[in-house]
């Protein structure tokens, strides 16, 4: 499936796609830039060996991650790889495990950038309901002795 009709934005990654995590291999060698970032108004939940991010009205709801800009000639391949990992079907978003949406995130500093990001669904909370208070998956893994190669089940 081609991504030609989709806007070629960078991606905000907050879980196993972050550098040093189990699925970073899908991005390694395919990016032109990786920058630290955060997004407000969202909360992070652990689903076992990977996280889910959902909108939140909670005070100080913030999720940390990176903005990843794929190499232009690999953009479609990267997007397809990420869609597969996140079980997102652009032809049937309502049936997808995660959904991909456009949102603004903050680069560490004051600049904002528009990105694609994958959000979980409310159904995730019915299965697992443990919020990661720090909003940082890498920190959570370190504090809970979750190895960087835990991956998805």
N, C-alpha and C positions, 0 to 999 in steps of 0.2 A: 504494500500500500504506500502510495506516495504522500509526502507531507507538503507538497508544493503549494497547496492552498492554505496552509497554516502559517501564521506569523512566526518568523524565525527569531524568537526571543531567546535570551539565555534561560537557564533553568535554576531554580532555587532548590538545593538538595539539603536535607536536614537529618537523614538517617543513615542507612547502610550504603548510600551512594557517596557519602563524604570521604575525603582522603583518609586513608588508614582503615576504612571500614570494609566489610565483606564484599560489597558490590561495586566498589570504586573501580574495579577492573573494567567495567563497562564504559568508563569515561577516560581511563588512563591512556595517554597517548592520542586522545581524540579531542583535546581541549586546547584552546588558545589562551584562555585566562580563567583563573579561579580566584575569587575574592570573598573574604569573610563578610557575612551579612546577618541580618535578623529581620523578623517580621513581627509586628505587634497585632494584637487582636486574635491570636491563635494559641491553642494549647497543644502540647505533645503528650501522647499516651503510648505506653508500651503494649505491644501486642505479642510479647514474648521475645522473639529474637529480632524484631524490627519494630519501628514506631509508626504511629499514625498521627497526622496533624489535622485538627478540626478547628473551626471558628469558635471563638470563646468571648464571652462578656466578662470573664473573671478579671479582677484587678491584676495588673502587671502580667497579663497574658502575653508572653513573648517566646518565640522559637528562634534558635540560633542555627546557622548553617552556612552554606557557601553558595555564591552565584557562580555558576559554571557556564562559560561561553564555549560551545563546541567550535571546532575548526569548521569554516564555512563549507568546505567540500565534503565534510563528514556529517553535516547537520542532520540530514534525513535519516541516516543510519543510526545516529545517536538517539534521535527522537523515537524511532521504532524500537530500539533496544530498551529504552526507558518505559515506553508504553507497555511492552511485553512484561518487563519486570513488575510493573505496578498493576498488571492485569487490567489495563485500560484499553477499551476498544472505541476509537473515535467514531465508528459507525453505530455503536450502541452504548453510549456513555452511561445510561441508566442501569445497565446490567454489569457494569465494571466494578471491580473491587475498590479501586481508587478512581478519582476523576481528576482530570487535568484542567486547570483554570489559569487565567491571567490575573496577576496581582502585582502591586508595588511592594518592594522590600527596601530596607535601608542598608546601604553599605556601611561598614564601620566607619563612622564619620557622619556627615550630614546628608550626603547625596542619596537619592532614591533611584531605583532602576525597576523597570517593568520586566516581569519574568513569567515563565510558565512554572507552576508548582502543582504537585500532586497532593490532593486532600483526601483524607479518609471520609468514611460515611458514619452517620450516627449509629448504624448497626454495629460498628466496631465496638462501641461502648457497651453494647449488650453482651459481648463476648468477653472483653477485657476492659476494665475500667480503672486502670492505675495511671494517674496523671504523673508525668515527669515534671516535677515542680521547677527544676532549673531551666526547662525548655531546651536542654542541650543533650542530644542523644549520645555524643561521644563522652561527655562527662558522666552521664548515667551509666554507660557501659563500664567506664573505669571504676566508678564507685561501687558497682554491683558485680564486678568480676565477670563481665560478659565479654568474651573474646571477640576480637575484631573480625573473626571469620565465622561468627555464629550463623549468619545468613538467614534466609527464610526457610521455614520447614518444608 
